[in-house]
Amino acid sequence: MKLNKYINFKNTLVLSVLTIFAGFSASAQYCTPTFATGCGTGGSIQSVSSTGGISNITNNNTGCGNSTTSYSDYTGTSEKILQDALKTVDLKVTYSSSAPAASSALTRVYIDWNQNGVFEPNASPSEYAAPSVTSQHVHTAPGTSITVKITIPGQAKQGVTRMRVILGSLGSIYDPNVNPCGGTSNYGEAEDYNFEVINPCVPPNVVSTSNIDFKSVDIAWTPKLNAKLYEYLVKRDSTTPADTLNGFSYTTTPGVDIDTLACDMKYYVFVRVICDSAGISKYWDKSAWIKDSFTTQPCCYDPQLTYSELTSTTCKVKWTPIQTAYGYEYAVSTLPDPPQQGTYTTNTTIFLQGLPSRTTFFVHVRSRCSPTPLSGWSKISFKTLGPLSVNAVSQEDPFTMDVYPNPIQDVLTVQLNGSIDENAMLTVMDLTGKVVYTAPVSSEKVSVDVSNFANGVYVVKYTDDTHNEVMKVTKQ
């Protein structure tokens, strides 16, 4: 069962954006780390350097950079790491201690990948560059160095963000509770650096379509790790929307199922990535559009019905063949509502016999096709003619008149059963006696166009030199 996802996601989007940015303030500030003693009389960061980046940090032999706060902010300097998403940088940190008691320390490194002003170790992806085991980042003595491997996640936001290097010691043992804001350390130091991520907002590599039928399609595209949302549009013309246009349809998943399409129609699907949905939508960080196309399966058209050879007990119903049909279903009823199913036939004509006279029947027909399974039901109605009475049969010139359908909409049919005499005329009048139609009659069956008649009751009158027949009909 396909789910209709070809809908307007604007309301959903608003809720999503509010959820994503709830609690985030543009004025959010990084915490300032604190220590009981700090680096003035104890353990400090001697050097920080990196390798493997497009540009790297080389900040050696700084020792305790600020003995008052034990915190140094190097984000305003040229010391910066620059690297692409999904690549790895090695960060080397060397420990120094002027206090013999501070013989062991733990270094931890945090990077604010989502640039929200908070270091979040439990975020996804984590903003803590964790080792496989804690001991890998433990300095066992002053002068020792550890290497922190930093792999930039695919979800990292493009641009300059902050990296914090923090070291903590309880003295003879390292501080296991070191966190971005300090922890319980007696001794230690923190340093902040700029970390520039190259992770541009680019469209999906591939858009594909599958499970195409006469009204639906599954659309999928390659996911992008830095996508906040995907915007998509399905339409019949191939013109790529302008980059400045937005507000089509959105989803957080790399694909949608659509079941509101027309049969036998070529469609174009456009998809782009929204990498940053902060602020006004026209200023979002968006990729270019990527385009694909598909064509829905051929239509299974409704048959067009006509009838002829109408008598008091029989009628022939036929329809034009449907090119994609391999068969048809039909049903005959005195009710106008279409049936659940009908009788199968490969013919395009059915001859109905044994029908009650003066009865309105409805014939329903639909096409069976491949690959599109079924058309809708087509419907036509007729009223069987009146029977000849016993007295009429015994007469030399039995004569009756039937009019149908009743009520009428567009065409009134008058059937004359018997011999037409000289000066035959057919007249239609409204109830005020106003003649709205009159014409001579030369055949047993006359069709009158009543499409322009006002709704109401009309009198149909036939006269010739020997006959006078009158009936009432209702125009709807």
N, C-alpha and C positions, 0 to 999 in steps of 0.2 A: 504494500500500500504506500503510495507516494504521499508525502506531506506537502501541502501547499505552502511554499515559503516565498512565493513571489508576492510579497506583501510590503506595506510601508513600515519600515523599522524605525521611523523617526522617534516615536514615543519610547520605544525600547532603548534607542540610542541615548536619549536624554537621561533615562534612568541609569544606564550603564556609565555614562560619563560622570554623573553625580556620585555613583558608587565608587568609581575609580579614584576620583579626586576628593572624596569626603575626607575631611580632616587635614588636607594638605593646604598649606598657606604659602603664598608667594614670599612671605617674610620669614619662612622657617629657617632656622639657623642651626649649624652643627654644634653639638655639645662641646664644651671646653673640658678636656680631661684634667683630672686632679689626682694628686698623690699625697700620701701622708708626709713623706720627706722629700721625694722627688730626686732630681739628678744633681742638685747642688752639693750634696754630701754623700751621694751613693751612685747606683748604676745609671748609666746613660747610653744613648745611641752614639757610637763613635763615628760610623760611616753608613751611608746608604747609596747604593749604586745599582744600576740595572743593565741588563743585556737582552738582546733579542727584539727590542722595539725598533720602530722606524727612527725615533729619537729616544734618548735614554737619560737617566739621572746619573750624575757623578757628583755626589755631595759627601766628600770624604773628610775625615779628621775634624769634624765640627765639635765633638765632645758635647758637653752640656750646653746647648744653645741658649737657654734662658734659665738661669739658676733660681729665678723668682717663681716662675709659673711651671717650669719643666715642660713647656710646650713651645714649639717653634713652627710658625706658619711660613712655608716656602712657596705658597701658591702665587705670590706676587713676583717670583723670580723666574729665571730662565730654566730652572730645574723642572723638567716635564717629561713624562713618558707619552709617546704617540704610537699607537698600534691599531691594526685592523681587528674587527670582531672575529672570534673563533681562533685567534692566534695566541701564542703564549709568550710571556715575558718572565725572565728570571730576575728576582730582586734580592740582592745580597745585603744583609744587615750585620754590622759588626758591633759587638757589645764592649763597653768600657766601664770600669768601676774604680772609683777612688776610695771606696769603703771596703776594707777586707771582709766585712761581714756579708756584703752583697755579692756572693760568689756564683749565684745561679739566677738566670732570668729567662722569661718567656717572651718571644716577639709574636705579635699578631698584626695582620695587615687587613684593612677594610677598604673597599672601593664602593662608592655610591653609584652603582650601575644605572639606577633609574632616575638619578639626579633630583631626588625629592628632598634633599637636605637632611637626610637621616641615614646613618649606617645601620643596615638591617641584616644581621646574621641569619635570621630565619625567613628572609624573603625568598621568593623564587624568581630568578636564581639568587642564591645566597650571596651576600655582599661581604662575606668573610672568606679570605683565601686560606682555606683550611688545609693542613697537612694530612697525609694518610694516618699518621699517628702523631700525638702531641710532641713526643720527644724529638721529632725532626726539626722543630722550631724552638728548642730549648738550648740556651747558652749554658754550657757546663762550667765555664770559667771566664773571667774577663779576658778580652782579646779574641774570643772565639767568634766565628761568623756562621750564620745559617743562611740558606737560600730558600726563598719563598717563590713557588711557581704560580704565576697568575695567568689563568686562561680567560680571555675576554669572552663572556657569553654572547651568544647570538641575539639575546634579548636586550643587550646593553643599548642604552640610548646614545645616539650619535652626539658628539660634542665633548666639551671639556667638563670633567667632573672632578671629584676630590678623592684622593687616596690618603688614608691615615696609617702611619707606621707607629705602633705603640709597644713599649717594652715595660715589663713589670717584674719586680723581685720582692720577695718577702725577707730576703737576707740570704741565708744559706740554702734556701730552696726558692724555686720560681713561684710566681703568683699564678695559680690555675684559674683565677677569676678575672684575669685581664679582659676588659671589654673596651669598646670605642671611647668610653667616657672615663676610663681609669681603672676601676675595680677596687680591690682592697690593698693595692701595692703600697709598701713602705717606700721603695725606691723605684725609679723609672723615669721615662721620658716619652713624649709623643711628638711626631713631626707630620705635617700635612704637605702634600704635593699635588700638583695638577696632573691629571691622567686624561689624555684626549683619546676618545674612542672614534675610530672610523667605521661607521656602520650605516651607510646611506639607505634611504628609503627607496627601494627598487621594487618593481612589479614582480608578481609570481613568474617563475621561469616558464611554466606551462599551464595552459587552461585546457581541460578536456571535457568532452560530453559523452554520456553513455545512457543506456536504457531509454532511448528515444522512441516514443510512440506518437500517436496522432495528436496528443494534447499535452504531453509532459516530457521532461528531460531531467537527468541528473547532471549537474555541473560541478566540477572539482578543479582545484588548482593547487600548485605546490605551495605549502605553507611557508611563511616567513617568520623567523623567530622574533624579529623586532616589530611585528604587527600588533597594534592595539585593536584594530578593526579591519575588515575588508569591505569595500564599497563595490557594488555591482549593478549592472543595468543590462536588461535584455530588451531588444527592440528590433524592428524590421528593417531599418536603414543602417548602412555601414558607416555613417559619419561618427568619428570619434568625438565624444563630448569634450568641450574645452576644459583645460585643467582648472579653470576658475569656477566651473560649475560643480556643485556638490548637493547632497541631500537626496540621493537616489534611494538605494536600499543598502542596509548594512547587516553584517553578520560577524560573529567572533570566530566562526569555524571556517575552514578552507573548502567550503562547498555548500551548495544549496540544491534542493529539489523543487522544480516548478511544474505545476499541473494546470495552468490557465492559458495554454497556447492554442492557436488555431491550427487545424490540420493542413497538410500540404503547403507549408509556408517556410521560407528561409528566415532565420533569425540570426542576429549578431549579439554576442555576449561580451561585455566589457567588465574588466575587473581591475581594481587598483588597491594598493595597500595604504592604510592610515597608520603611520608610525608614531604620531603624537597627536592626541585628541584633546589637548589642553586649550582652553580659551574658545574664541569664536571659530566656527567650523571653517570659514573661508581662509583662515590662517593656519589650519592644521598642516602638519608635515605629511605630505602625500607623495606617493610614487606616480609615475606616468601610468596611463591605461595600457592594458594588454587586451587583445581582441581575438575572438574565435567565432566560428559560425557553425550552424547546423540546420538541417531541414527536417521538419516533422513528417510523419508518415502520411500517405495519401488519404484523402477524405473518403468516408463511406457515406455517400449522399442519400438523402431521403428520396424515395420514388415519387414521381409526379403521376397522379391517378386521374383516370377518366372512366366514364361508364357509357354504355350504349345498350341497344336492344332491350329496353325496359318494357316489361309486361306486368300483368297482375301477379305473376308467380316466378318470373325469371329476370335476370339482369347480368350483363357481361361487364366486368371490371378489368381494365388493363393499365399498364404503366410502361414508361420507356425504360429500356435496360440501363443499369448502372455499370459503368466500365469496370469498376473494382469489385463488383459483387459476384459471388459464386452461387448465390441462392437468395431466397426471400422468405419472409414469414408473413402470413396474413391471418386476419381474424374478422369475423362478421358478427355484429351484435346490434341490438336495438339501443345500446348505451353509447354515449359519445366518448367516454373515457377509454384511453388505450389499454390493452391487456398487458399482462406480465409476459406472455409469450404467445406465439401463434403456430399455425400449421405451416410446415416447411414445403417449399416448392422451388423448382428451378425454372418454371414457366413465368411469363410476364402477363398472362391472361388467366382469369378464373371466370367460369360460367356458373352462376348461382341459380339453382332450381328449387322448386317446392317452397317458395317464399309465400307467406301470408299476404293477401291483397291489402291495399290501402295502409301499409305499414312502413314507417321510416326506419331504414337500416343505415348503419355506419360500418364502412369497410376500412380496416386498419392494415397497412402494409409497411414493412421495413426491410432494408437490405442487410444481407450477411456478406461481409467483405473480409479480405485478408490483405495486409496485416491488421488494419483497423477492423474491429470485430463487428460492430452493429451501427446502423444509422438510427436516427430517431424514427418515430412512427409517423407516417403520412395518413391522412384521413379524408374520406369522401363519403357523402351521404346521398341517399336517394329514397324516394317513396314509391312503392309498388302501385300499379294502377288498380282501379276498382274492377271487380269482376262483372261480367254480364249476367243480369238476372235471368231467371227461367222465362219470364214473360218477354224479356228483350230478345232472348234466343229464338223465341217462337215468332218474333216479328220479322217481316221481310227486310227492314232496314234498322237494325239496332244501332243506337247512337249514345255515347257517353263522352264526357269531358273530364280530364284529370289535370290538375295543376300541381306543380312541385318545384322546388321544395317548399314547405310551408312550416315555419316562417322562411321568408326569402331574404337574401342579402344583396346579391349583384345581378343574378340572371333568373328570370321566371320562365319555366318551361310549361307549355300548354300542349297536352296530348289529346288529340281527337280520335275517338274510337268509333269508326263508322264512316259512311259515305258522306262526303262534303257536297252540299248542293250549291246552286247558283247564289251569287251575291253574298258569299261568306265574309263576315267581318268579325274582328276581335277588338274589343274595347275594354280599357281599364279605367275605372273611375274611383275617386276618393269618396268618402261617406257624405260629402256635401253635394255629390252629383257632378263634380268637375271632371271632365274627361282629361286624363293625363297621357293616354296612349290610344290610338286607333289605327288599324291597318287592315287591308284585305287579306284573306287567308287563301293560300293555294296549296298547302301541304298539311299532312296530319299532325305534324309537330312544329310548333312555333316557339322561338326563343325571344324573350323580351328583355332588353337591358333596363334594369330598374335601379342601377347604382346611384343615380341622381335623384331618385324618389325620396321624399321625406318619410321618416318612419311613421308607421300607422297602419290602419286597416284599409284594404282596397277591394273593390268588386271587379271580378273578371267576368266578362259577358261575351258569349259567342252566339252569333245569329247567322242563319242563312234562310233560304226560301222555305225550309221545312223544319228547322231546328232552332231551339232557343235554350241555351245552357248558361247558368249563372253560378259562380262560386266566390267565396271570400278568401283572401290571403292577408297575411300580416308581414309588413316590411320592417326589418330590424336594422 
